Amino acid sequence: MVVAIEKHFLQDRLIDGSEFLFTLKDLSIISKIIMEESGIVLSESKASLVYSRLAKRIRHLGLSSFSEYCSLIQGDFGKDEKQELIAALTTNVTRFFREQHHFEHMQKNILPNLIREAKARRRIRIWSAACSSGPEPYSIALTILQAMPNAGDYDIRILATDIDHNILKIASSGIYDASQLAPISEEMQRRWFRPLNDGPGKMQVKPELRNLITFKQLNLIGTWPMKGKFQAIFCRNVVIYFDSKTQESIWSRFLPLMEDGGALYIGHSERVSGPSEKYFFNDGTTIYRNRMERR
């Protein structure tokens, strides 16, 4: 009987020879919580990724198994650790001017009208809906400043949101390794960044750039407190981690927050789908504009 139990116990282990016991039941619990909390879908094929990222949390907390960790995040005192769970399992791959054609489109097709609107003292808002460590909203701001260096004198603001509170601290600080700024021209680097003395090769965005952006924590499958409309929304390489129903919900929720003719920029592997698809038209590779006649 003991041998049979031990055999079943070992068969249930997802990662052979691992430091911490990690079972299919543990993965199921973690997958359910991450789905409920963030909309991210985790399959059994992601077991190694989940183990490698959460093993660090288990060591930090002084726990002995994933079972103990699951008990913690399911318990009354697990709220804070759920945030750490989301932070650990959220993929934060980003760089300045990633998918360059989006910024070229914005510069050519969106900014001329926005600049006219701004000079007429109208409100201009752009949303970076999964800003990660900040290169995306700073790239948006740099594109605006390149066309309108005094943008800070007008009502032009970028809302940058992310679910991961830890990554938002990095984004808000605006501090990067000099090597990360390679996609930015030397002229723009000199104008909008300054070197830091407290670390070799560290650069920080200047206040004129930083002040265009407001960083806020926001869960895309949660409540959206924004009331005003956006002339452009960047939501790139995030909904791909959601199931199709959640993806369709996100696209539909964007529509009421977009100005007529507003631009939606999405990731290279993503497509607008579902009931809201008829209210968008394609305006370039992974670029959509919402149709004015929808009202």
JOSUL-V859112 format. One record per residue. N is the residue number from 1. RES is the residue in three letters. SS is DSSP state (H for helix, E for strand, L for the rest). PHI is phi in whole degrees, 0 to 359 (* if undefined). PSI is psi in radians with two decimals (999 if undefined). Layout:
n=<N N>
res=<RES RES>
ss=<SS SS>
phi=<PHI PHI>
psi=<PSI PSI>
This chain:
n=<1 2 3 4 5 6 7 8 9 10 11 12 13 14 15 16 17 18 19 20 21 22 23 24 25 26 27 28 29 30 31 32 33 34 35 36 37 38 39 40 41 42 43 44 45 46 47 48 49 50 51 52 53 54 55 56 57 58 59 60 61 62 63 64 65 66 67 68 69 70 71 72 73 74 75 76 77 78 79 80 81 82 83 84 85 86 87 88 89 90 91 92 93 94 95 96 97 98 99 100 101 102 103 104 105 106 107 108 109 110 111 112 113 114 115 116 117 118 119 120 121 122 123 124 125 126 127 128 129 130 131 132 133 134 135 136 137 138 139 140 141 142 143 144 145 146 147 148 149 150 151 152 153 154 155 156 157 158 159 160 161 162 163 164 165 166 167 168 169 170 171 172 173 174 175 176 177 178 179 180 181 182 183 184 185 186 187 188 189 190 191 192 193 194 195 196 197 198 199 200 201 202 203 204 205 206 207 208 209 210 211 212 213 214 215 216 217 218 219 220 221 222 223 224 225 226 227 228 229 230 231 232 233 234 235 236 237 238 239 240 241 242 243 244 245 246 247 248 249 250 251 252 253 254 255 256 257 258 259 260 261 262 263 264 265 266 267 268 269 270 271 272 273 274 275 276 277 278 279 280 281 282 283 284 285 286 287 288 289 290 291 292 293 294 295>
res=<MET VAL VAL ALA ILE GLU LYS HIS PHE LEU GLN ASP ARG LEU ILE ASP GLY SER GLU PHE LEU PHE THR LEU LYS ASP LEU SER ILE ILE SER LYS ILE ILE MET GLU GLU SER GLY ILE VAL LEU SER GLU SER LYS ALA SER LEU VAL TYR SER ARG LEU ALA LYS ARG ILE ARG HIS LEU GLY LEU SER SER PHE SER GLU TYR CYS SER LEU ILE GLN GLY ASP PHE GLY LYS ASP GLU LYS GLN GLU LEU ILE ALA ALA LEU THR THR ASN VAL THR ARG PHE PHE ARG GLU GLN HIS HIS PHE GLU HIS MET GLN LYS ASN ILE LEU PRO ASN LEU ILE ARG GLU ALA LYS ALA ARG ARG ARG ILE ARG ILE TRP SER ALA ALA CYS SER SER GLY PRO GLU PRO TYR SER ILE ALA LEU THR ILE LEU GLN ALA MET PRO ASN ALA GLY ASP TYR ASP ILE ARG ILE LEU ALA THR ASP ILE ASP HIS ASN ILE LEU LYS ILE ALA SER SER GLY ILE TYR ASP ALA SER GLN LEU ALA PRO ILE SER GLU GLU MET GLN ARG ARG TRP PHE ARG PRO LEU ASN ASP GLY PRO GLY LYS MET GLN VAL LYS PRO GLU LEU ARG ASN LEU ILE THR PHE LYS GLN LEU ASN LEU ILE GLY THR TRP PRO MET LYS GLY LYS PHE GLN ALA ILE PHE CYS ARG ASN VAL VAL ILE TYR PHE ASP SER LYS THR GLN GLU SER ILE TRP SER ARG PHE LEU PRO LEU MET GLU ASP GLY GLY ALA LEU TYR ILE GLY HIS SER GLU ARG VAL SER GLY PRO SER GLU LYS TYR PHE PHE ASN ASP GLY THR THR ILE TYR ARG ASN ARG MET GLU ARG ARG>
ss=<L H H H H H H H H H H L E L L L L L L L L L E H H H H H H H H H H H H H H H L L L L L H H H H H H H H H H H H H H H H H H L L L L H H H H H H H H H L L L L H H H H H H H H H H H L L L L L L L L L L H H H H H H H H H H H H H H H H H H H H L L L L E E E E E L L L L L L H H H H H H H H H H H H H L L L H H H L L E E E E E E E L L H H H H H H H H H L E E E H H H H L L L L H H H H H H H E E E L L L L L L E E E E L H H H H L L E E E E E L L L L L L L L L L L L E E E E E E L L L H H H L L H H H H H H H H H H H H L L E E E E E E E E E L L L L L L L L H H H H H E E E E E L L E E E E L H H H L>
phi=<* 298 298 297 296 295 296 296 301 286 296 281 289 278 242 296 68 283 296 244 294 226 253 298 297 300 298 297 295 296 297 295 292 293 292 294 276 228 85 286 262 245 263 297 294 267 303 296 296 299 298 297 279 271 301 296 292 296 297 300 275 73 269 248 200 291 298 296 296 298 297 296 287 271 275 294 255 265 300 295 290 298 295 292 299 298 299 290 262 275 276 242 260 204 197 296 55 297 57 309 298 294 287 294 296 299 297 275 255 249 297 307 290 296 294 298 296 298 293 274 66 259 281 238 224 231 244 261 275 209 282 52 274 112 305 295 296 293 294 298 297 296 296 293 294 296 272 215 303 262 305 296 278 241 275 243 218 245 267 243 235 202 281 269 292 290 291 293 296 295 299 294 291 67 255 219 294 305 297 290 271 307 290 264 299 299 298 291 299 297 280 242 230 226 287 257 275 270 192 296 71 263 233 230 295 282 305 298 277 299 290 282 240 246 261 219 280 206 263 297 262 259 280 252 278 294 252 281 261 246 276 206 230 256 223 242 60 234 292 299 272 262 284 299 296 292 302 298 296 298 301 294 287 293 308 295 263 253 296 303 79 294 257 239 252 235 286 294 255 248 217 291 215 87 302 281 303 290 265 240 233 284 233 146 295 53 233 233 240 275 281 295 285 296 264>
psi=<-0.78 -0.73 -0.73 -0.74 -0.77 -0.67 -0.78 -0.69 -0.76 -0.64 -0.53 -0.23 2.19 -0.57 1.87 2.41 0.32 2.72 -0.72 2.44 2.22 1.93 2.95 -0.60 -0.75 -0.80 -0.67 -0.74 -0.82 -0.72 -0.70 -0.74 -0.78 -0.56 -0.80 -0.67 -0.57 -0.20 -0.07 2.34 2.17 2.11 3.01 -0.43 -0.27 0.17 -0.77 -0.71 -0.80 -0.77 -0.87 -0.62 -0.60 -0.32 -0.59 -0.68 -0.68 -0.73 -0.80 -0.66 -0.12 0.50 2.92 -0.14 2.89 -0.47 -0.75 -0.69 -0.75 -0.67 -0.68 -0.89 -0.29 -0.24 3.11 -0.42 0.33 0.07 -0.85 -0.67 -0.45 -0.63 -0.70 -0.61 -0.85 -0.76 -0.70 -0.60 -0.03 2.27 2.16 1.26 2.05 2.85 2.83 2.36 0.63 2.39 1.16 -0.58 -0.43 -0.74 -0.57 -0.72 -0.78 -0.77 -0.72 -0.73 -0.36 -0.81 -0.70 -0.79 -0.69 -0.66 -0.72 -0.74 -0.76 -0.75 -0.39 0.20 0.63 2.79 2.27 2.21 2.38 2.44 2.16 1.77 -0.09 1.29 -0.21 -2.33 0.13 -0.34 -0.60 -0.99 -0.59 -0.61 -0.68 -0.82 -0.71 -0.67 -0.70 -0.81 -0.52 -0.64 -0.46 1.45 -0.45 0.49 -0.54 -0.28 -0.11 3.03 1.13 2.10 2.61 2.17 2.14 2.06 2.70 2.72 -0.40 1.91 -0.48 -0.77 -0.49 -0.53 -0.70 -0.80 -0.78 -0.58 -0.53 0.46 2.26 2.72 2.50 -0.58 -0.49 -0.32 0.10 -0.67 -0.16 2.35 2.66 -0.65 -0.78 -0.61 -0.80 -0.63 -0.61 0.02 2.74 2.52 2.58 2.47 -0.28 0.20 2.32 2.29 0.33 2.39 2.59 2.49 2.53 2.74 -0.61 -0.54 -0.84 -0.62 -0.23 -0.19 2.39 2.14 2.28 2.54 2.32 2.36 2.08 -0.40 0.09 -2.70 2.42 1.98 -0.12 2.42 -0.67 3.01 2.78 2.48 -0.34 2.51 2.24 2.04 1.51 2.30 0.67 -0.79 -0.26 -0.37 -0.03 2.80 2.93 -0.65 -0.76 -0.70 -0.85 -0.63 -0.73 -0.83 -0.73 -0.63 -0.43 -0.67 -0.89 -0.28 0.05 2.37 2.63 2.29 0.14 2.79 2.44 2.10 2.18 3.06 2.85 -0.36 0.21 2.69 2.46 2.32 2.96 -2.89 -0.53 -0.17 -0.62 -0.25 0.06 2.63 2.60 2.32 0.41 3.11 2.03 0.63 2.26 2.61 2.48 2.53 2.31 -0.53 0.00 -0.32 999>
